[in-house]
Amino acid sequence: MKRPTLLTSLLVVLALPASVKAHEFAITKVAAILNLNGGYQIDVVVDVDALALGIAPSTPADQVVRQMRALSDAEFAECVERVKKTISKRIFVRFDGRRVLPEVEFPQFETLHGDPDDDSVLGIIVRLTGKIPEAAVEFNFTASRSFKVVNLTIMDRSTAAITKYTLAVAEGSPLYRLGETPVPQSRASVARRYAVLGFEHILPKGLDHILFVVGLFLLSIKFRPLCFQITAFTVAHSLTLALSIYGVVSLPSRWVEPLIALSIAYVAIENLCTTELKPWRPAVVFGFGLLHGLGFAGVLNELGLPRSDFATALVAFNVGVEAGQITVVALALLLVGWFRHRSWYRKAIVVPGSVLIAATGLYWFVTRVMGSW
């Protein structure tokens, strides 16, 4: 591969914790340099090979590389052009509200006859470059819904300022004034942004957490026991989320994620083995809540927390998570809650639902354990 620039090296290091066997990144890392000899350079971390082939980024990297290296020269050139067009359609760079079309490059690109030990052909960096329009005063960046939450870092060479934004899916960045020292975000703005991110981590993205909450819902015919379990779960994951973010407790994600999957399966299997809430269930739920809190912390660590409003962002994210969980319970009540006291409810709703949840949890457990090897 070509020797990476300092910016490229930084992005690669930031992306490494996401995965070593696949290039499925939980967060989209973006770094933009403005006023670079009158132009701009924007590097985006994305699995370029998978995008070129039109396959899922969760596909093992070695499998993706084999497919890329099996392409003929003409097919390879076609893939390169296709991924450039895809990027151009899905990423929006604007100055003074007007979209510009940057040049698309792959700074880590290697030929098909490159190092056979590399786990990528086109790399994991897309570079967008171009000239800043004359007299432009504002810059804006937006990634389409095809990308995940964006961590955007803006480096302005004219002021030596470095500004960071965490953007929800498809959210445009705040207007950045070129050549001016940026005004820090207000506490209310930070709180609103992280509350939205917390909610989105449950709905629609947190399928594992959704299934866990639904599993709790299915066994609790009465509302009060359900609230008691949800409260135990909330207190537990709030505790480990805070302790993990502050560096008091820590557990590798290769352990946390499989155990979260196992907790989902356990709750669903217990639903099948009993018809009533057992005394130990809240304690078990509390224990599983501790695990889920570590999972939330992993996401929040990748999102990043603003140093100036660290506590505000942490609390707001947790509030967003709770709002998402309450919404899940409300939707479950709306869909099947009316039938909780019917004689056929367990046979028609609880059993099939729990079987499906248990099977999903066990499948995730196996795949996550295998993926961590």
C-alpha positions as CSV (number, residue, x, y, z in Angstrom):
1,M,0.0,0.0,0.0
2,K,1.0,3.6,-0.3
3,R,2.6,5.2,2.7
4,P,-0.3,6.7,4.7
5,T,-0.5,10.3,5.7
6,L,-0.8,11.4,9.3
7,L,-4.5,11.9,8.9
8,T,-5.0,8.5,7.3
9,S,-2.9,6.8,10.1
10,L,-5.1,8.5,12.7
11,L,-8.3,7.3,11.1
12,V,-7.0,3.7,10.8
13,V,-6.0,3.6,14.5
14,L,-9.5,5.0,15.5
15,A,-11.2,2.3,13.4
16,L,-9.2,-0.7,14.6
17,P,-11.3,-1.5,17.8
18,A,-14.4,-2.1,15.6
19,S,-13.2,-5.4,14.2
20,V,-10.1,-7.3,13.1
21,K,-11.8,-10.1,11.1
22,A,-14.3,-7.8,9.2
23,H,-14.5,-4.1,8.5
24,E,-17.9,-3.4,9.9
25,F,-17.4,-0.2,11.8
26,A,-19.9,0.7,14.5
27,I,-19.2,4.4,14.0
28,T,-18.3,6.3,10.8
29,K,-15.1,8.2,11.4
30,V,-14.7,11.3,9.3
31,A,-11.8,13.8,9.4
32,A,-11.9,17.0,7.3
33,I,-9.0,19.4,6.7
34,L,-10.1,22.8,5.6
35,N,-8.1,25.6,4.0
36,L,-5.4,23.2,2.9
37,N,-3.7,25.3,0.2
38,G,-7.1,26.7,-0.7
39,G,-8.8,23.4,-0.7
40,Y,-10.2,20.6,1.5
41,Q,-9.5,17.0,2.2
42,I,-12.0,14.7,3.8
43,D,-11.1,11.1,4.9
44,V,-14.0,8.7,5.6
45,V,-13.4,5.3,7.2
46,V,-15.5,2.7,5.4
47,D,-15.1,-0.8,4.0
48,V,-14.3,0.2,0.5
49,D,-13.9,-3.4,-0.8
50,A,-17.3,-4.5,0.5
51,L,-18.9,-1.3,-0.9
52,A,-17.3,-2.0,-4.3
53,L,-18.6,-5.6,-4.3
54,G,-22.0,-4.6,-3.0
55,I,-21.8,-7.0,0.0
56,A,-22.3,-6.6,3.7
57,P,-19.4,-5.0,5.6
58,S,-19.8,-7.8,8.2
59,T,-18.4,-10.3,5.6
60,P,-15.0,-11.6,6.8
61,A,-12.2,-9.5,5.4
62,D,-10.3,-12.5,4.0
63,Q,-13.4,-13.5,2.0
64,V,-13.8,-10.0,0.7
65,V,-10.2,-9.9,-0.4
66,R,-10.5,-13.2,-2.2
67,Q,-13.5,-12.0,-4.2
68,M,-11.6,-8.7,-5.0
69,R,-8.5,-10.6,-6.2
70,A,-10.6,-12.9,-8.3
71,L,-11.8,-10.0,-10.5
72,S,-10.5,-9.5,-13.9
73,D,-8.8,-6.1,-14.7
74,A,-12.0,-4.9,-16.4
75,E,-14.2,-6.1,-13.5
76,F,-11.9,-4.4,-11.0
77,A,-12.0,-1.1,-12.9
78,E,-15.7,-1.3,-13.0
79,C,-15.9,-1.9,-9.3
80,V,-13.7,1.1,-8.6
81,E,-15.8,3.4,-10.7
82,R,-19.0,2.0,-9.1
83,V,-17.8,2.7,-5.6
84,K,-16.7,6.2,-6.6
85,K,-20.2,6.9,-7.9
86,T,-21.8,5.4,-4.8
87,I,-19.7,7.6,-2.5
88,S,-20.5,10.7,-4.6
89,K,-24.2,10.0,-4.2
90,R,-24.2,9.3,-0.5
91,I,-21.8,11.9,0.9
92,F,-22.7,15.6,0.7
93,V,-20.1,18.4,1.0
94,R,-21.5,21.9,0.9
95,F,-20.0,25.4,1.0
96,D,-22.5,28.2,1.7
97,G,-25.3,25.7,1.2
98,R,-24.2,24.7,-2.3
99,R,-23.1,21.2,-2.9
100,V,-19.7,20.6,-4.4
101,L,-18.6,17.3,-6.1
102,P,-15.2,16.3,-4.8
103,E,-12.6,14.0,-6.4
104,V,-12.9,10.5,-4.9
105,E,-9.6,8.6,-4.1
106,F,-8.5,5.6,-2.1
107,P,-5.2,6.5,-0.5
108,Q,-4.6,2.9,0.7
109,F,-5.2,1.5,-2.7
110,E,-3.0,-1.4,-3.8
111,T,-3.0,-3.3,-7.1
112,L,-4.5,-6.8,-7.4
113,H,-0.9,-8.0,-7.4
114,G,-0.1,-6.4,-4.1
115,D,0.9,-8.0,-0.8
116,P,-1.2,-11.2,-0.4
117,D,-1.1,-10.8,3.4
118,D,-3.0,-7.6,3.3
119,D,-6.7,-7.8,4.5
120,S,-7.9,-5.2,2.0
121,V,-7.4,-4.2,-1.6
122,L,-8.9,-0.7,-1.9
123,G,-8.4,-0.1,1.9
124,I,-10.7,1.4,4.5
125,I,-10.2,5.1,3.7
126,V,-12.2,7.1,1.1
127,R,-10.6,10.5,0.5
128,L,-12.6,13.4,-0.9
129,T,-10.6,16.4,-2.2
130,G,-11.4,19.6,-4.0
131,K,-11.0,23.4,-4.0
132,I,-13.0,25.6,-1.6
133,P,-15.1,28.0,-3.7
134,E,-13.9,31.6,-3.7
135,A,-15.4,33.8,-1.0
136,A,-17.0,30.7,0.7
137,V,-17.7,31.3,4.4
138,E,-19.5,28.2,5.6
139,F,-18.8,24.5,5.4
140,N,-21.3,21.6,6.0
141,F,-20.9,17.8,5.8
142,T,-23.7,15.2,5.6
143,A,-23.6,11.4,5.2
144,S,-26.7,9.6,4.0
145,R,-28.6,7.0,5.9
146,S,-26.4,4.4,4.3
147,F,-23.8,5.3,6.9
148,K,-23.9,4.9,10.7
149,V,-23.5,7.6,13.3
150,V,-20.7,10.0,12.2
151,N,-17.8,11.1,14.4
152,L,-16.7,14.2,12.5
153,T,-13.4,16.0,13.2
154,I,-12.8,19.3,11.4
155,M,-9.2,20.7,11.3
156,D,-9.0,24.3,10.0
157,R,-5.5,25.1,8.9
158,S,-6.2,28.9,8.9
159,T,-7.0,29.0,12.6
160,A,-5.3,25.7,13.8
161,A,-8.7,24.9,15.4
162,I,-9.9,21.3,15.8
163,T,-13.6,20.9,16.2
164,K,-15.5,17.6,16.8
165,Y,-19.1,16.7,16.2
166,T,-21.1,13.6,16.8
167,L,-23.9,13.4,14.2
168,A,-26.9,11.1,14.2
169,V,-27.7,9.1,11.1
170,A,-28.2,11.3,8.1
171,E,-27.8,14.4,10.3
172,G,-25.9,17.3,8.7
173,S,-23.1,19.0,10.7
174,P,-23.6,22.4,12.2
175,L,-22.5,25.2,9.8
176,Y,-18.8,25.7,10.3
177,R,-17.5,29.2,9.7
178,L,-14.3,29.1,7.7
179,G,-11.4,30.9,9.2
180,E,-13.2,31.6,12.5
181,T,-12.7,30.0,15.9
182,P,-15.8,27.9,16.4
183,V,-18.2,28.6,19.2
184,P,-18.6,25.7,21.7
185,Q,-21.9,23.9,21.5
186,S,-24.4,24.8,24.2
187,R,-25.2,22.3,27.0
188,A,-28.8,22.0,25.8
189,S,-27.5,21.2,22.3
190,V,-25.2,18.5,23.6
191,A,-28.0,17.0,25.8
192,R,-30.4,16.9,22.9
193,R,-27.9,15.3,20.5
194,Y,-26.8,12.6,22.9
195,A,-30.4,11.9,24.0
196,V,-31.3,11.2,20.3
197,L,-28.2,9.0,20.0
198,G,-29.2,7.0,23.1
199,F,-32.8,6.6,21.8
200,E,-31.5,5.5,18.3
201,H,-29.3,2.9,19.9
202,I,-32.5,1.2,21.1
203,L,-34.8,2.1,18.3
204,P,-34.2,1.1,15.6
205,K,-30.6,-0.1,16.0
206,G,-30.5,-2.0,19.3
207,L,-32.2,-5.3,18.3
208,D,-30.4,-7.2,21.0
209,H,-31.6,-4.8,23.7
210,I,-35.1,-4.8,22.1
211,L,-35.4,-8.6,22.3
212,F,-34.2,-8.6,25.9
213,V,-36.9,-6.1,26.9
214,V,-39.6,-8.0,24.9
215,G,-38.5,-11.2,26.7
216,L,-39.1,-9.5,30.0
217,F,-42.5,-8.3,28.8
218,L,-43.7,-11.7,27.6
219,L,-43.6,-13.4,31.0
220,S,-45.1,-10.5,33.0
221,I,-48.9,-10.5,32.5
222,K,-49.3,-7.9,35.2
223,F,-47.8,-4.4,34.7
224,R,-46.3,-4.0,38.2
225,P,-43.9,-7.0,38.0
226,L,-42.9,-5.8,34.5
227,C,-42.1,-2.3,35.9
228,F,-40.1,-3.9,38.7
229,Q,-37.9,-5.9,36.2
230,I,-37.4,-2.9,33.9
231,T,-36.4,-0.8,36.9
232,A,-33.8,-3.4,38.0
233,F,-32.5,-3.6,34.4
234,T,-32.3,0.2,34.2
235,V,-30.5,0.7,37.5
236,A,-28.0,-2.0,36.7
237,H,-27.1,-0.8,33.2
238,S,-27.0,2.8,34.3
239,L,-24.5,1.8,37.0
240,T,-22.1,0.0,34.8
241,L,-22.5,2.5,32.0
242,A,-21.3,5.3,34.3
243,L,-18.6,3.2,36.0
244,S,-17.2,2.0,32.6
245,I,-17.2,5.5,31.1
246,Y,-15.3,6.8,34.1
247,G,-12.9,4.0,33.8
248,V,-13.8,2.2,37.1
249,V,-14.8,-1.1,35.5
250,S,-14.0,-2.6,32.2
251,L,-14.6,-5.8,30.2
252,P,-13.5,-6.6,26.6
253,S,-16.3,-6.5,24.1
254,R,-15.4,-10.0,22.9
255,W,-16.8,-11.2,26.2
256,V,-19.6,-8.6,26.7
257,E,-21.3,-9.1,23.4
258,P,-21.6,-13.0,23.5
259,L,-22.8,-12.7,27.2
260,I,-25.4,-10.2,26.2
261,A,-26.7,-12.6,23.5
262,L,-26.7,-15.4,26.1
263,S,-28.8,-13.2,28.5
264,I,-31.4,-12.8,25.8
265,A,-31.6,-16.5,25.3
266,Y,-31.8,-17.2,29.0
267,V,-34.7,-14.9,29.6
268,A,-36.6,-16.4,26.6
269,I,-35.9,-20.0,27.7
270,E,-37.1,-19.2,31.2
271,N,-40.3,-17.9,29.7
272,L,-40.8,-21.3,28.2
273,C,-40.0,-23.2,31.4
274,T,-42.3,-21.3,33.8
275,T,-45.7,-19.6,33.7
276,E,-45.1,-17.1,36.5
277,L,-42.4,-14.7,37.7
278,K,-40.0,-16.4,40.0
279,P,-38.5,-14.5,43.0
280,W,-35.0,-14.7,41.6
281,R,-36.0,-13.2,38.2
282,P,-35.4,-9.5,39.2
283,A,-32.0,-10.4,40.6
284,V,-31.0,-12.2,37.4
285,V,-32.3,-9.3,35.3
286,F,-30.2,-6.9,37.4
287,G,-27.1,-9.0,36.7
288,F,-27.9,-9.0,33.0
289,G,-28.5,-5.3,33.2
290,L,-24.9,-4.9,34.3
291,L,-23.7,-6.6,31.2
292,H,-25.9,-4.5,28.9
293,G,-24.5,-1.4,30.6
294,L,-21.0,-2.4,29.5
295,G,-22.4,-2.8,26.0
296,F,-23.9,0.7,26.1
297,A,-20.5,2.0,27.3
298,G,-18.8,0.4,24.4
299,V,-21.0,2.3,22.0
300,L,-20.7,5.5,23.9
301,N,-16.9,5.3,24.0
302,E,-16.9,5.0,20.2
303,L,-19.3,7.9,19.9
304,G,-17.0,10.0,22.1
305,L,-18.0,12.4,24.8
306,P,-17.3,16.1,24.8
307,R,-14.8,17.0,27.5
308,S,-16.6,20.2,28.4
309,D,-20.0,18.6,28.9
310,F,-19.0,15.0,29.8
311,A,-21.6,14.5,32.5
312,T,-24.3,16.1,30.5
313,A,-23.7,13.9,27.5
314,L,-23.5,10.8,29.6
315,V,-26.8,11.5,31.4
316,A,-28.6,12.5,28.2
317,F,-27.5,9.3,26.4
318,N,-28.8,7.3,29.3
319,V,-32.1,9.2,29.2
320,G,-32.3,8.4,25.5
321,V,-31.8,4.7,26.2
322,E,-34.5,4.7,28.8
323,A,-36.9,6.5,26.5
324,G,-36.2,3.8,23.8
325,Q,-36.9,1.0,26.3
326,I,-40.1,2.6,27.4
327,T,-41.1,3.0,23.8
328,V,-40.4,-0.8,23.2
329,V,-42.7,-1.7,26.1
330,A,-45.4,0.7,24.9
331,L,-45.3,-0.8,21.4
332,A,-45.5,-4.3,22.9
333,L,-48.5,-3.3,25.0
334,L,-50.1,-1.7,22.0
335,L,-49.6,-4.8,19.8
336,V,-50.4,-7.7,22.1
337,G,-51.0,-6.2,25.5
338,W,-54.8,-6.3,25.0
339,F,-54.7,-10.1,25.1
340,R,-52.5,-10.7,28.1
341,H,-55.4,-12.1,30.2
342,R,-56.8,-14.3,27.5
343,S,-56.5,-18.1,28.0
344,W,-54.7,-18.5,24.7
345,Y,-52.2,-15.7,25.2
346,R,-49.4,-17.9,26.4
347,K,-49.8,-20.5,23.7
348,A,-50.3,-18.1,20.9
349,I,-48.0,-15.2,21.9
350,V,-45.6,-16.1,24.8
351,V,-44.3,-19.5,23.6
352,P,-43.7,-18.7,19.9
353,G,-42.3,-15.3,20.7
354,S,-39.9,-16.8,23.3
355,V,-38.8,-19.6,21.0
356,L,-37.9,-17.0,18.4
357,I,-36.1,-14.8,20.9
358,A,-34.2,-17.8,22.4
359,A,-33.1,-19.0,18.9
360,T,-31.9,-15.6,17.9
361,G,-30.0,-15.1,21.2
362,L,-28.3,-18.5,20.9
363,Y,-27.4,-17.8,17.2
364,W,-25.9,-14.5,18.2
365,F,-24.0,-16.1,21.0
366,V,-22.4,-18.7,18.7
367,T,-21.5,-16.2,16.0
368,R,-20.1,-13.7,18.4
369,V,-18.0,-16.3,20.1
370,M,-16.7,-17.5,16.8
371,G,-16.1,-14.0,15.6
372,S,-13.9,-13.2,18.6
373,W,-11.5,-16.1,17.9
